[in-house]
Amino acid sequence: MTPNAHLAQKQSLVFTPQLQQAIKLLLFNNLELSNYVEKIAEENPFVEVELPEMRVPAPRVMASSQRDPSFDPISLLADRSTQGFAAQLFAQVDDILTEQSERAIGYAIASHVDPSGWLSIPTPLLADNLGVDDACVCTVLRKLQSAEPAGLFARNLAECLVLQIVADDPDRSALLIIMQNLVLVERGAIPELRRKTGCSAEEVKRLLRRLREFNPKPGLALSDDVMMSARAPDILAARGQDGEWYVELNGATLPILKVDEVEGRRVRKLVKHDSDQAYVRDTLGNARWLKRAIAQRNETSIKVAAEIVRFQKAFLEHGMQHMRPLKLKTVADAVGLHESTISRVTSSLMMQTPQGSFPLKTFFSTAIDLDGTDEGVSARMVREKIRNLIGAENPSGPLSDEFIAQSLQCEGLSIARRTIAKYRKLDKIPSSSQRRRAYRLRPAV
């Protein structure tokens, strides 16, 4: 065996840096695109970015003669650096724990508290990671469980609820018994709860109503209230005055990128060295290419959204029960793009419609056979039918999956019972037996 060299020709797909960047742009929503081009503008002197306006009221500007020289406009901005969930949590650790050794354990505990306020790691595992006894971790944890709001640092639901009972509560003993038997509460077993608490049926119902007042996720109260619960849509779909549907990019969330050609020409004349000339040429070229890539991304997004609107016009006008089955290949063939491109475009964009704001992925679903039609119906439409049937059911007799399958069969939809169960679980709808227990508990809570 000896080393040797071979000369061969082969074809392969090469992902150049520019191609990788173009693919990345397709995966961004408008907000992510704004953040991305802002970072590019910091590195590229020839890139100028106009970010979407926040639409806050403009401050009143005083004349220079009226200004106080000691006036600091920055001081008027609210300091939100300590309003985040983690910041408030660690601040309470500092307030509750005074010894440095306990604080070290407290910081470790706080770092494993999820946004709901619960401890997400067992204390033995945490103690093993820290190299201390489990008893030490539990001692610190009990101290931290006095934090506000009550229920923080709980290890499970029962402990979270118990921490919210004040010491002088006249119902404390009965509530503790109920919280130790949450399985019976879930089953709606009021007679068993009566025997365990020694209370009448009406008293048990009153205690269950009190139980409902407790907060199972107290950590949400520490969440930063300036965070948006839902982001603004990237694309707007609406019907014009002529009755035709149109789509457009949401300019309120879309950045505008400009290339400073004048500055580029000026700098080119000033630099003399070849390396400097090459830097200016490459940097200016990258800025131009990025501008074209963003324009192409926006054009592709509009083309895909327009085809979705054209295909799903019935849904836009009449609601979810008129959603048509749609595949990526259908849109790809219509707009002349590859399926993978359609998948990337629809992975993160949100479109606002008269029916609400939906991710573009929502408009794609498989087809289910319907008697008398070639196209079939959308799986999302079937899920909507299932939700409507369950929403209108008689509380005294919840509909079983088998009955729902038979009802849809009468409408020409051939759907198996296990498919009904799968769709029900996707929509987080309990089974008929669980709903029956919930209906039985409803008068109590």
N, C-alpha and C positions, 0 to 999 in steps of 0.2 A: 504494500500500500504506500503510494507516494502522492504528495499534493500536486494537483494539476489545475489548469484553468480551462474553462469552456466558454465559448461565445454562443449566445442564444438570443432569440427574439421572442418576446411574449407581450400580450396585451393585458393591462390591468387598470382598474379604476383607482385613480389617485385623488385623495381628498386634499386639495390645496388649502392653505389657510383662508383664502377668500371664500372657497366653497363651504368650508366649515362655518365661517362667519355668516354666510347667507342662510345656511340651515338653522343656525342659532336664532337668527332674526325671525324666522317663521314660527319658532316656539315661544316667542315673547308675546304677552299681551301688551296693551298700550302703556300701562304703568311700568312694567319691566323694561320696555323699550326706552322709556324716558330715563330710567336709572342707568341703562347701558350706555346710551349716547352721551349722557352727562359725564360718565367716566372717560369715554373716548375723548370728549372735548377737553378734559383736564390734561390729556397726554398729547393731543394733536393741536398745535397752535393755529391751524387753519380751519378748524371746525368751530362753528358757532351754533349754539342750540337755544331755541326759544321753547322753554318748558311750558306746559299748560298752566294757565293762571289759576290760582287758588280761589279767586273770587271772594276775597275778604274785603270788608269796607275799608276804603282808603283813609288813612289818618289825616286829621286836619293839620295842615302845614302852616306854621307861623312865619311871619316875616322875620328877616334876619335881625331887625332892630328889636323885635319882641322876644327873641329867644334868650333863655337863661343860659349863660355860658356853662353852668354846672349841670344843665339838664342832660340826662343820659337816656336816649330813647330805648336802649336795650333793657333798661331797668323796668320798662313797662311790660315786657314780655313775661308771661307766666313761666316759672321754673317748673318744668315737668320732669326733671331728671329723677325725682324721687317718687313719681306717681305710678311707675310700672309695677307689675305683680311681684317680680323677684325683688325689686328694691324695697317694697313695703314689707315683704316677708323677712328679708335679712335685717331690716331696721327693727322689727319686733324681736328677732333673736338677740340683737344687741341690748334691747330694753329689758328683756326677761332674764337673760343669763349674764351674770356679773363676773364669774370666774373664767379665766382664759381657757382652761382645759375643757370646761363645759361648752364654751363658745365654739371651739374647734369642732366638737361633735355636733353642736347645733347648726353650724354652717353646712356640715355634711348632710344632716337631715333635711335642711331647707332646700338644698340643691336637688333633692329627690322628691320634692312635693310637686305634683302636677297642677295644671291650672284649676282643677276642680277643688284643690285644697287638701287632697288626700296624699298620704305617703305612698309612693309607688314602688317601694322596695321593702322586703321583710327586714325587721330589725336584726335578726341573727346574721343575715348576709351583710348588712351595713356594718355591724360590729366586727365581722371577720375582715372586711375591707379596711377598717380603721385600725385593726389590731388591738381592740379593747373588748371588755366583757359585754355581753348582751345586756346585763343588768345596768351597766353605766348608760348605754344608749337608751334603754327604757326609762331610766330616771330623768335624763335630759328631755326625752320626748314628753313625759308627763308634765314637765314644767312648761314646755312650749305649747301644750294643748290648752293653756290659759290665754292664748293669743286671741285677738279679735279679727274678724268676727268669729263667734263661737263655732266650733266644729273643725277648725283648721288643724292640720297635723293628725287627722284621724287615719286609722289603718283599714277601716271598712265602714260600711253604711251604718251598722248598729252603733259603733263607737262614735261616728260623726253625729248621730242624732242624740246620743246620750250626753255628749259634751254640751249640747244646747239646752239641757234642762238645768235650770237654776237650782241651787241647793235648797232654798226654802219653798220650792214649788209644792203645793199641797197634793198634787197628782204625781209626784215624783216616783213613788214606789210602784204605782200601777203602770206608769209609763215605762219604767225600767223593765217590768215583766213583759209588756207588749213588745218592747224593742228586742228582748231576748227571744221572742217568738215571731220574728218577721215572716217566717215561713207560713205560719198560721194566718197572718195578715194577708199575705199574697193569695192564699187559698180562700180567703173570705170566711174562715171558720170562726164565726162569732160565738157559737156555743162553747167551743174549746177555750176561746179567750175569756169568756165569762167564768168558766171553772177555774182558770189559772189566776185571774185577777180578783175573783170574788165580787165582781161588780154586776150590775144588772145590764140587760141588753142595751138600754138607752145610755147608760154610763160608758159602756164599751164604745158605742158609736160616737159619743162625745169625745172620748179619748182618741179615737181614730181621726176625728176632725182636727184635733190639736196636733196630732202627728203630722198631718198634711201641711200644717203651718211651718214646720221646720224646714231648713234649707239643706238638701242633700249635697249641694256643691257650694260651700261657703267661699271657696277661693275665687269664684267669679266676681264677688263683690270687690276684690282687689284689682281686677283687671283694669287696664288703662282705658278710661272712657273716651279718650280721643281717637281710639282706633275705630275705623269704619267696620260695621258689621257685614257689609257687603260692598264690594268695590263697584265703581261705575262701569257701565257697559263699554265695550270697545267699538261696537257697531250698532247703528240705529236703523231699525226697519219700520217704516210707516207708510200709510196710504196717502197719496197726494190728492189735491183738489179734483184732479181729473179721474180719480178712482183707481189709478194705477199704483202698484207698490214700488217703492224705491228703497235703496239701502245707501248708507253713507257712513264713513268713519266718524267716530265721536271726537270732534276737534277739541273738546274740553279736556281730553286725556291724552291727546296725541302730540308728541314733540315735533318741532319743525327744525330741521337741520340745514344749515347754510355753509357754503364753502367760501372763505374769504380769498377770492381770486386776486383782488387788488393787493392785499398784503403779500400773497404768494409771489406775484411778479416783482414787488418791491424788494423782498428778501433775496430773490434770485439774483437781482442786479448787485446786491451788496456783498454776497459771499463770493470768495475767489477760489478756495480750495476745492478739489474734486470731491473729497469726502463730504464737504458741506453742501455742494451742489447736489450730490446724490441723496443726501438726507432730505433736502427741501423737495426734490423731485418725488421721492418715495412718499414722503408725508403728505404732500399735496395730492398725489395720485390715490393714496388710501382714503383721503377725505372725499374725493370725487366718487370713488367706487362705493363708499359707504352711503353716500347720498343716493346713488342710483339703486343700491341694494334695498334701502328703506322704501324708496318709491316702488320698486318691484314687489316688495313685501306687502305694501298697502294695496297695490293693484290686485295682487293675488287674493288678498283677504276679501276685497270687494267682489271679485268675480265669484269666489266660492259662496259668499253670503248671498249674493244675488241669485245664484242657482238654487240655493236652499230655499229662499223665499219664494221663488217661482214654483218649486216643487211642492212646498208645504203651504200653499196659499189657503187651502181649506182650514188648516190648523190656525193660521193667523186670524182668520175671519170668524171661526166658530168654536175653537177650543181644542183641548187635548183629544177628545173622542174622534176628531177628524184628522189625526196625525197619520200620514201615509208611511208605509215602510220605505226606507231609503238606505242604500248602500254607498260606501265610499266610491266604488267603481262607477256608479251612476253619475255622481258629480264629476269624477275625474274625466270620464268620457265627454261630458257636456262642456267642460271648460278647457279640455286639451292638456290636462296635467296628469302626473303619475299619482297613483293611490297614496303612496307614501307622503307626497306633498300635501294632499288633502288631509291626511291624518295629522300631519304636523300643524297645519293651519288651524284645524278645529280642536286641537288639544288644549288650548288655553284661552281662546277668544270668547267673549260674552256678547250676546246680541240682545238688545232691548226690542220687544215687540208689544203690540197691544195686549197680548196675553201675559206679559211679564218678561223678566230678563232670564235668559237661558244660555248655558254654555252651548256652543255649536254642536258638541257631541250629542246633545239631547235630541237633535233632529234626525239622528241616524238610529235605525232599529231594524231588527230582522222581520221578515214577513211571516205571518201565520195564515194558513189556508182558510179561506172563507168560501162557503158554497156559493157558486154562481158568479165568482169573480176570478179573473186571471192574476191580478196583482196581489190579492190577499189583504190583510190588515196589519197595521203596525203593532208590535209587541207593547209599545207604550200605550196605545189606545186600549189594548186588552187590560193592561194594568189599571188604567183609569176606570174601565168598566167594573173591575173587581173592587176597587175602592168605593165606587158608587153603590154597588150592591151591599157591601158590608156597612157602609154609612147609613143605608136606609133599612137595615135589618131590625127585626123586633127584638128588644133586649131580652124578652123571655125565651126566645128561641134563636140564638145566633146561627148563622148559616155555616154549614160545614163545607170543606173544600170540595167534597163530592157533589153536594147540592149546587155549588157555584159552577162546577164543571158542567153539570147537566143543564143549568140555566143558559150558559153560553152555547151549549150544544144546540139548544132550541133556536138560537140566533144564527146558527150555521157555523159556529166556531168550534173546531175539533181540538180541544185542549185537554190534556190528561190531568188527573187530580194532582199528581206530583208537580206539574208545571204551575198549577194554581198555588200550591204551597210555596214554590220557589219565588213566584212574583210577590206573594204576600209577605214573605220574609224580607225581600228586597225593599219593600215599602214599610218595613218595621210594623206590620200589623200582627197582633197576637193570634193564636189559634182560637177556634170556636170555644174550646173549654176555658181558655184564659180570659176570653172576652166575657163568657158567662159569669165567671167569678168577679170580674171588674164591674159588670152590671149589678151584681148582687151587693157589692160594696158601695156602689154609687150613692145610695141614700144615706149611708153612714158618713161619707166623706164629702 
